[in-house]
Amino acid sequence: MKKLNDILTAIEVVESCGSANPEIKNIIFDSRLVEQGSLFVAVKGTQVDGHTFIEKAVQSGTVAVVCEELPQNIFKELVYLKVKSSQLAMALLVAEFFDHPSEKLKLVGVTGTN
């Protein structure tokens, strides 16, 4: 687990509501998988907009929400972070949360005709 402020260094926050620094257990973009301590990222998809599920995520125990549009119903005990792109923010937050695992990979290329 990491504190929210420790992983926020990876993204540019346009606007925020709430000043708490909760511990983040995991980062989720599917509201059905949210559990207590989750950071919920509302992503606009081709079929469904994750912003419509923010309230469901809150009811399931999320402690912070990353979104492109702040919801009308704000819960004061939560932290809301408005960003330009939720998809980009999610990628950067996950990399920071897991200590940039792709930087530790070693790649080997084998070439040849036979």
MODELLER restraints for C-alpha pairs under 7 A, 6 or more apart:
rsr = mdl.restraints
at = mdl.atoms
rsr.add(forms.Gaussian(group=physical.xy_distance, feature=features.Distance(at['CA:1:A'], at['CA:23:A']), mean=6.30, stdev=0.5))
rsr.add(forms.Gaussian(group=physical.xy_distance, feature=features.Distance(at['CA:1:A'], at['CA:24:A']), mean=5.59, stdev=0.5))
rsr.add(forms.Gaussian(group=physical.xy_distance, feature=features.Distance(at['CA:1:A'], at['CA:25:A']), mean=5.02, stdev=0.5))
rsr.add(forms.Gaussian(group=physical.xy_distance, feature=features.Distance(at['CA:2:A'], at['CA:23:A']), mean=5.51, stdev=0.5))
rsr.add(forms.Gaussian(group=physical.xy_distance, feature=features.Distance(at['CA:2:A'], at['CA:24:A']), mean=5.44, stdev=0.5))
rsr.add(forms.Gaussian(group=physical.xy_distance, feature=features.Distance(at['CA:3:A'], at['CA:21:A']), mean=6.17, stdev=0.5))
rsr.add(forms.Gaussian(group=physical.xy_distance, feature=features.Distance(at['CA:3:A'], at['CA:22:A']), mean=5.73, stdev=0.5))
rsr.add(forms.Gaussian(group=physical.xy_distance, feature=features.Distance(at['CA:3:A'], at['CA:23:A']), mean=4.33, stdev=0.5))
rsr.add(forms.Gaussian(group=physical.xy_distance, feature=features.Distance(at['CA:3:A'], at['CA:24:A']), mean=5.80, stdev=0.5))
rsr.add(forms.Gaussian(group=physical.xy_distance, feature=features.Distance(at['CA:4:A'], at['CA:21:A']), mean=5.46, stdev=0.5))
rsr.add(forms.Gaussian(group=physical.xy_distance, feature=features.Distance(at['CA:4:A'], at['CA:22:A']), mean=5.77, stdev=0.5))
rsr.add(forms.Gaussian(group=physical.xy_distance, feature=features.Distance(at['CA:4:A'], at['CA:23:A']), mean=6.06, stdev=0.5))
rsr.add(forms.Gaussian(group=physical.xy_distance, feature=features.Distance(at['CA:4:A'], at['CA:24:A']), mean=6.06, stdev=0.5))
rsr.add(forms.Gaussian(group=physical.xy_distance, feature=features.Distance(at['CA:5:A'], at['CA:21:A']), mean=6.11, stdev=0.5))
rsr.add(forms.Gaussian(group=physical.xy_distance, feature=features.Distance(at['CA:7:A'], at['CA:93:A']), mean=6.09, stdev=0.5))
rsr.add(forms.Gaussian(group=physical.xy_distance, feature=features.Distance(at['CA:7:A'], at['CA:96:A']), mean=5.62, stdev=0.5))
rsr.add(forms.Gaussian(group=physical.xy_distance, feature=features.Distance(at['CA:7:A'], at['CA:97:A']), mean=6.01, stdev=0.5))
rsr.add(forms.Gaussian(group=physical.xy_distance, feature=features.Distance(at['CA:10:A'], at['CA:92:A']), mean=5.78, stdev=0.5))
rsr.add(forms.Gaussian(group=physical.xy_distance, feature=features.Distance(at['CA:10:A'], at['CA:93:A']), mean=6.14, stdev=0.5))
rsr.add(forms.Gaussian(group=physical.xy_distance, feature=features.Distance(at['CA:10:A'], at['CA:96:A']), mean=6.55, stdev=0.5))
rsr.add(forms.Gaussian(group=physical.xy_distance, feature=features.Distance(at['CA:11:A'], at['CA:89:A']), mean=5.89, stdev=0.5))
rsr.add(forms.Gaussian(group=physical.xy_distance, feature=features.Distance(at['CA:11:A'], at['CA:92:A']), mean=6.59, stdev=0.5))
rsr.add(forms.Gaussian(group=physical.xy_distance, feature=features.Distance(at['CA:12:A'], at['CA:83:A']), mean=6.64, stdev=0.5))
rsr.add(forms.Gaussian(group=physical.xy_distance, feature=features.Distance(at['CA:13:A'], at['CA:81:A']), mean=6.23, stdev=0.5))
rsr.add(forms.Gaussian(group=physical.xy_distance, feature=features.Distance(at['CA:13:A'], at['CA:82:A']), mean=5.89, stdev=0.5))
rsr.add(forms.Gaussian(group=physical.xy_distance, feature=features.Distance(at['CA:13:A'], at['CA:83:A']), mean=5.13, stdev=0.5))
rsr.add(forms.Gaussian(group=physical.xy_distance, feature=features.Distance(at['CA:14:A'], at['CA:82:A']), mean=5.43, stdev=0.5))
rsr.add(forms.Gaussian(group=physical.xy_distance, feature=features.Distance(at['CA:14:A'], at['CA:83:A']), mean=5.23, stdev=0.5))
rsr.add(forms.Gaussian(group=physical.xy_distance, feature=features.Distance(at['CA:15:A'], at['CA:81:A']), mean=6.03, stdev=0.5))
rsr.add(forms.Gaussian(group=physical.xy_distance, feature=features.Distance(at['CA:15:A'], at['CA:82:A']), mean=4.99, stdev=0.5))
rsr.add(forms.Gaussian(group=physical.xy_distance, feature=features.Distance(at['CA:16:A'], at['CA:80:A']), mean=5.48, stdev=0.5))
rsr.add(forms.Gaussian(group=physical.xy_distance, feature=features.Distance(at['CA:16:A'], at['CA:81:A']), mean=4.54, stdev=0.5))
rsr.add(forms.Gaussian(group=physical.xy_distance, feature=features.Distance(at['CA:16:A'], at['CA:82:A']), mean=5.99, stdev=0.5))
rsr.add(forms.Gaussian(group=physical.xy_distance, feature=features.Distance(at['CA:17:A'], at['CA:79:A']), mean=5.66, stdev=0.5))
rsr.add(forms.Gaussian(group=physical.xy_distance, feature=features.Distance(at['CA:17:A'], at['CA:80:A']), mean=5.02, stdev=0.5))
rsr.add(forms.Gaussian(group=physical.xy_distance, feature=features.Distance(at['CA:17:A'], at['CA:81:A']), mean=6.66, stdev=0.5))
rsr.add(forms.Gaussian(group=physical.xy_distance, feature=features.Distance(at['CA:18:A'], at['CA:76:A']), mean=6.54, stdev=0.5))
rsr.add(forms.Gaussian(group=physical.xy_distance, feature=features.Distance(at['CA:18:A'], at['CA:78:A']), mean=6.17, stdev=0.5))
rsr.add(forms.Gaussian(group=physical.xy_distance, feature=features.Distance(at['CA:18:A'], at['CA:79:A']), mean=4.56, stdev=0.5))
rsr.add(forms.Gaussian(group=physical.xy_distance, feature=features.Distance(at['CA:18:A'], at['CA:80:A']), mean=6.52, stdev=0.5))
rsr.add(forms.Gaussian(group=physical.xy_distance, feature=features.Distance(at['CA:19:A'], at['CA:79:A']), mean=6.57, stdev=0.5))
rsr.add(forms.Gaussian(group=physical.xy_distance, feature=features.Distance(at['CA:20:A'], at['CA:79:A']), mean=6.49, stdev=0.5))
rsr.add(forms.Gaussian(group=physical.xy_distance, feature=features.Distance(at['CA:22:A'], at['CA:63:A']), mean=6.74, stdev=0.5))
rsr.add(forms.Gaussian(group=physical.xy_distance, feature=features.Distance(at['CA:23:A'], at['CA:37:A']), mean=6.69, stdev=0.5))
rsr.add(forms.Gaussian(group=physical.xy_distance, feature=features.Distance(at['CA:24:A'], at['CA:37:A']), mean=5.42, stdev=0.5))
rsr.add(forms.Gaussian(group=physical.xy_distance, feature=features.Distance(at['CA:24:A'], at['CA:38:A']), mean=5.75, stdev=0.5))
rsr.add(forms.Gaussian(group=physical.xy_distance, feature=features.Distance(at['CA:24:A'], at['CA:39:A']), mean=6.19, stdev=0.5))
rsr.add(forms.Gaussian(group=physical.xy_distance, feature=features.Distance(at['CA:25:A'], at['CA:37:A']), mean=5.09, stdev=0.5))
rsr.add(forms.Gaussian(group=physical.xy_distance, feature=features.Distance(at['CA:25:A'], at['CA:38:A']), mean=5.45, stdev=0.5))
rsr.add(forms.Gaussian(group=physical.xy_distance, feature=features.Distance(at['CA:26:A'], at['CA:38:A']), mean=5.01, stdev=0.5))
rsr.add(forms.Gaussian(group=physical.xy_distance, feature=features.Distance(at['CA:26:A'], at['CA:39:A']), mean=6.21, stdev=0.5))
rsr.add(forms.Gaussian(group=physical.xy_distance, feature=features.Distance(at['CA:27:A'], at['CA:38:A']), mean=5.75, stdev=0.5))
rsr.add(forms.Gaussian(group=physical.xy_distance, feature=features.Distance(at['CA:27:A'], at['CA:39:A']), mean=4.76, stdev=0.5))
rsr.add(forms.Gaussian(group=physical.xy_distance, feature=features.Distance(at['CA:27:A'], at['CA:40:A']), mean=6.08, stdev=0.5))
rsr.add(forms.Gaussian(group=physical.xy_distance, feature=features.Distance(at['CA:27:A'], at['CA:94:A']), mean=6.87, stdev=0.5))
rsr.add(forms.Gaussian(group=physical.xy_distance, feature=features.Distance(at['CA:28:A'], at['CA:34:A']), mean=6.34, stdev=0.5))
rsr.add(forms.Gaussian(group=physical.xy_distance, feature=features.Distance(at['CA:28:A'], at['CA:38:A']), mean=6.63, stdev=0.5))
rsr.add(forms.Gaussian(group=physical.xy_distance, feature=features.Distance(at['CA:28:A'], at['CA:39:A']), mean=6.12, stdev=0.5))
rsr.add(forms.Gaussian(group=physical.xy_distance, feature=features.Distance(at['CA:28:A'], at['CA:40:A']), mean=5.01, stdev=0.5))
rsr.add(forms.Gaussian(group=physical.xy_distance, feature=features.Distance(at['CA:28:A'], at['CA:41:A']), mean=6.14, stdev=0.5))
rsr.add(forms.Gaussian(group=physical.xy_distance, feature=features.Distance(at['CA:29:A'], at['CA:40:A']), mean=5.63, stdev=0.5))
rsr.add(forms.Gaussian(group=physical.xy_distance, feature=features.Distance(at['CA:29:A'], at['CA:41:A']), mean=4.82, stdev=0.5))
rsr.add(forms.Gaussian(group=physical.xy_distance, feature=features.Distance(at['CA:29:A'], at['CA:42:A']), mean=6.02, stdev=0.5))
rsr.add(forms.Gaussian(group=physical.xy_distance, feature=features.Distance(at['CA:29:A'], at['CA:43:A']), mean=6.69, stdev=0.5))
rsr.add(forms.Gaussian(group=physical.xy_distance, feature=features.Distance(at['CA:31:A'], at['CA:53:A']), mean=6.23, stdev=0.5))
rsr.add(forms.Gaussian(group=physical.xy_distance, feature=features.Distance(at['CA:31:A'], at['CA:56:A']), mean=6.60, stdev=0.5))
rsr.add(forms.Gaussian(group=physical.xy_distance, feature=features.Distance(at['CA:31:A'], at['CA:57:A']), mean=5.10, stdev=0.5))
rsr.add(forms.Gaussian(group=physical.xy_distance, feature=features.Distance(at['CA:34:A'], at['CA:57:A']), mean=5.98, stdev=0.5))
rsr.add(forms.Gaussian(group=physical.xy_distance, feature=features.Distance(at['CA:34:A'], at['CA:60:A']), mean=5.91, stdev=0.5))
rsr.add(forms.Gaussian(group=physical.xy_distance, feature=features.Distance(at['CA:34:A'], at['CA:61:A']), mean=6.77, stdev=0.5))
rsr.add(forms.Gaussian(group=physical.xy_distance, feature=features.Distance(at['CA:34:A'], at['CA:62:A']), mean=6.45, stdev=0.5))
rsr.add(forms.Gaussian(group=physical.xy_distance, feature=features.Distance(at['CA:35:A'], at['CA:60:A']), mean=5.65, stdev=0.5))
rsr.add(forms.Gaussian(group=physical.xy_distance, feature=features.Distance(at['CA:35:A'], at['CA:61:A']), mean=5.28, stdev=0.5))
rsr.add(forms.Gaussian(group=physical.xy_distance, feature=features.Distance(at['CA:35:A'], at['CA:62:A']), mean=6.41, stdev=0.5))
rsr.add(forms.Gaussian(group=physical.xy_distance, feature=features.Distance(at['CA:36:A'], at['CA:60:A']), mean=6.68, stdev=0.5))
rsr.add(forms.Gaussian(group=physical.xy_distance, feature=features.Distance(at['CA:36:A'], at['CA:61:A']), mean=4.07, stdev=0.5))
rsr.add(forms.Gaussian(group=physical.xy_distance, feature=features.Distance(at['CA:36:A'], at['CA:62:A']), mean=5.70, stdev=0.5))
rsr.add(forms.Gaussian(group=physical.xy_distance, feature=features.Distance(at['CA:37:A'], at['CA:61:A']), mean=6.27, stdev=0.5))
rsr.add(forms.Gaussian(group=physical.xy_distance, feature=features.Distance(at['CA:37:A'], at['CA:62:A']), mean=5.51, stdev=0.5))
rsr.add(forms.Gaussian(group=physical.xy_distance, feature=features.Distance(at['CA:37:A'], at['CA:63:A']), mean=5.49, stdev=0.5))
rsr.add(forms.Gaussian(group=physical.xy_distance, feature=features.Distance(at['CA:38:A'], at['CA:61:A']), mean=6.89, stdev=0.5))
rsr.add(forms.Gaussian(group=physical.xy_distance, feature=features.Distance(at['CA:38:A'], at['CA:62:A']), mean=4.61, stdev=0.5))
rsr.add(forms.Gaussian(group=physical.xy_distance, feature=features.Distance(at['CA:38:A'], at['CA:63:A']), mean=5.95, stdev=0.5))
rsr.add(forms.Gaussian(group=physical.xy_distance, feature=features.Distance(at['CA:39:A'], at['CA:62:A']), mean=5.78, stdev=0.5))
rsr.add(forms.Gaussian(group=physical.xy_distance, feature=features.Distance(at['CA:39:A'], at['CA:63:A']), mean=6.06, stdev=0.5))
rsr.add(forms.Gaussian(group=physical.xy_distance, feature=features.Distance(at['CA:39:A'], at['CA:64:A']), mean=4.93, stdev=0.5))
rsr.add(forms.Gaussian(group=physical.xy_distance, feature=features.Distance(at['CA:39:A'], at['CA:65:A']), mean=5.87, stdev=0.5))
rsr.add(forms.Gaussian(group=physical.xy_distance, feature=features.Distance(at['CA:40:A'], at['CA:57:A']), mean=6.88, stdev=0.5))
rsr.add(forms.Gaussian(group=physical.xy_distance, feature=features.Distance(at['CA:40:A'], at['CA:62:A']), mean=6.28, stdev=0.5))
rsr.add(forms.Gaussian(group=physical.xy_distance, feature=features.Distance(at['CA:40:A'], at['CA:64:A']), mean=6.29, stdev=0.5))
rsr.add(forms.Gaussian(group=physical.xy_distance, feature=features.Distance(at['CA:40:A'], at['CA:65:A']), mean=4.85, stdev=0.5))
rsr.add(forms.Gaussian(group=physical.xy_distance, feature=features.Distance(at['CA:40:A'], at['CA:66:A']), mean=6.25, stdev=0.5))
rsr.add(forms.Gaussian(group=physical.xy_distance, feature=features.Distance(at['CA:41:A'], at['CA:65:A']), mean=5.83, stdev=0.5))
rsr.add(forms.Gaussian(group=physical.xy_distance, feature=features.Distance(at['CA:41:A'], at['CA:66:A']), mean=4.67, stdev=0.5))
rsr.add(forms.Gaussian(group=physical.xy_distance, feature=features.Distance(at['CA:41:A'], at['CA:67:A']), mean=6.14, stdev=0.5))
rsr.add(forms.Gaussian(group=physical.xy_distance, feature=features.Distance(at['CA:41:A'], at['CA:86:A']), mean=6.58, stdev=0.5))
rsr.add(forms.Gaussian(group=physical.xy_distance, feature=features.Distance(at['CA:41:A'], at['CA:90:A']), mean=6.54, stdev=0.5))
rsr.add(forms.Gaussian(group=physical.xy_distance, feature=features.Distance(at['CA:42:A'], at['CA:50:A']), mean=4.34, stdev=0.5))
rsr.add(forms.Gaussian(group=physical.xy_distance, feature=features.Distance(at['CA:42:A'], at['CA:51:A']), mean=5.03, stdev=0.5))
rsr.add(forms.Gaussian(group=physical.xy_distance, feature=features.Distance(at['CA:42:A'], at['CA:54:A']), mean=6.90, stdev=0.5))
rsr.add(forms.Gaussian(group=physical.xy_distance, feature=features.Distance(at['CA:42:A'], at['CA:66:A']), mean=6.14, stdev=0.5))
rsr.add(forms.Gaussian(group=physical.xy_distance, feature=features.Distance(at['CA:42:A'], at['CA:67:A']), mean=5.07, stdev=0.5))
rsr.add(forms.Gaussian(group=physical.xy_distance, feature=features.Distance(at['CA:42:A'], at['CA:86:A']), mean=6.52, stdev=0.5))
rsr.add(forms.Gaussian(group=physical.xy_distance, feature=features.Distance(at['CA:43:A'], at['CA:49:A']), mean=6.30, stdev=0.5))
rsr.add(forms.Gaussian(group=physical.xy_distance, feature=features.Distance(at['CA:43:A'], at['CA:50:A']), mean=4.86, stdev=0.5))
rsr.add(forms.Gaussian(group=physical.xy_distance, feature=features.Distance(at['CA:43:A'], at['CA:51:A']), mean=6.86, stdev=0.5))
rsr.add(forms.Gaussian(group=physical.xy_distance, feature=features.Distance(at['CA:43:A'], at['CA:86:A']), mean=5.40, stdev=0.5))
rsr.add(forms.Gaussian(group=physical.xy_distance, feature=features.Distance(at['CA:43:A'], at['CA:87:A']), mean=6.06, stdev=0.5))
rsr.add(forms.Gaussian(group=physical.xy_distance, feature=features.Distance(at['CA:44:A'], at['CA:50:A']), mean=5.55, stdev=0.5))
rsr.add(forms.Gaussian(group=physical.xy_distance, feature=features.Distance(at['CA:51:A'], at['CA:67:A']), mean=6.98, stdev=0.5))
rsr.add(forms.Gaussian(group=physical.xy_distance, feature=features.Distance(at['CA:63:A'], at['CA:78:A']), mean=5.45, stdev=0.5))
rsr.add(forms.Gaussian(group=physical.xy_distance, feature=features.Distance(at['CA:63:A'], at['CA:79:A']), mean=6.73, stdev=0.5))
rsr.add(forms.Gaussian(group=physical.xy_distance, feature=features.Distance(at['CA:64:A'], at['CA:78:A']), mean=5.52, stdev=0.5))
rsr.add(forms.Gaussian(group=physical.xy_distance, feature=features.Distance(at['CA:64:A'], at['CA:79:A']), mean=4.62, stdev=0.5))
rsr.add(forms.Gaussian(group=physical.xy_distance, feature=features.Distance(at['CA:64:A'], at['CA:80:A']), mean=5.83, stdev=0.5))
rsr.add(forms.Gaussian(group=physical.xy_distance, feature=features.Distance(at['CA:65:A'], at['CA:79:A']), mean=6.28, stdev=0.5))
rsr.add(forms.Gaussian(group=physical.xy_distance, feature=features.Distance(at['CA:65:A'], at['CA:80:A']), mean=4.83, stdev=0.5))
rsr.add(forms.Gaussian(group=physical.xy_distance, feature=features.Distance(at['CA:65:A'], at['CA:81:A']), mean=6.11, stdev=0.5))
rsr.add(forms.Gaussian(group=physical.xy_distance, feature=features.Distance(at['CA:66:A'], at['CA:80:A']), mean=6.04, stdev=0.5))
rsr.add(forms.Gaussian(group=physical.xy_distance, feature=features.Distance(at['CA:66:A'], at['CA:81:A']), mean=4.77, stdev=0.5))
rsr.add(forms.Gaussian(group=physical.xy_distance, feature=features.Distance(at['CA:66:A'], at['CA:82:A']), mean=5.97, stdev=0.5))
rsr.add(forms.Gaussian(group=physical.xy_distance, feature=features.Distance(at['CA:66:A'], at['CA:86:A']), mean=6.79, stdev=0.5))
rsr.add(forms.Gaussian(group=physical.xy_distance, feature=features.Distance(at['CA:67:A'], at['CA:81:A']), mean=6.24, stdev=0.5))
rsr.add(forms.Gaussian(group=physical.xy_distance, feature=features.Distance(at['CA:67:A'], at['CA:82:A']), mean=5.05, stdev=0.5))
rsr.add(forms.Gaussian(group=physical.xy_distance, feature=features.Distance(at['CA:67:A'], at['CA:83:A']), mean=6.07, stdev=0.5))
rsr.add(forms.Gaussian(group=physical.xy_distance, feature=features.Distance(at['CA:67:A'], at['CA:86:A']), mean=5.82, stdev=0.5))
rsr.add(forms.Gaussian(group=physical.xy_distance, feature=features.Distance(at['CA:68:A'], at['CA:82:A']), mean=5.23, stdev=0.5))
rsr.add(forms.Gaussian(group=physical.xy_distance, feature=features.Distance(at['CA:68:A'], at['CA:83:A']), mean=5.17, stdev=0.5))
rsr.add(forms.Gaussian(group=physical.xy_distance, feature=features.Distance(at['CA:68:A'], at['CA:84:A']), mean=5.76, stdev=0.5))
rsr.add(forms.Gaussian(group=physical.xy_distance, feature=features.Distance(at['CA:68:A'], at['CA:85:A']), mean=6.29, stdev=0.5))
rsr.add(forms.Gaussian(group=physical.xy_distance, feature=features.Distance(at['CA:68:A'], at['CA:86:A']), mean=6.10, stdev=0.5))
rsr.add(forms.Gaussian(group=physical.xy_distance, feature=features.Distance(at['CA:69:A'], at['CA:82:A']), mean=6.31, stdev=0.5))
rsr.add(forms.Gaussian(group=physical.xy_distance, feature=features.Distance(at['CA:70:A'], at['CA:82:A']), mean=6.40, stdev=0.5))
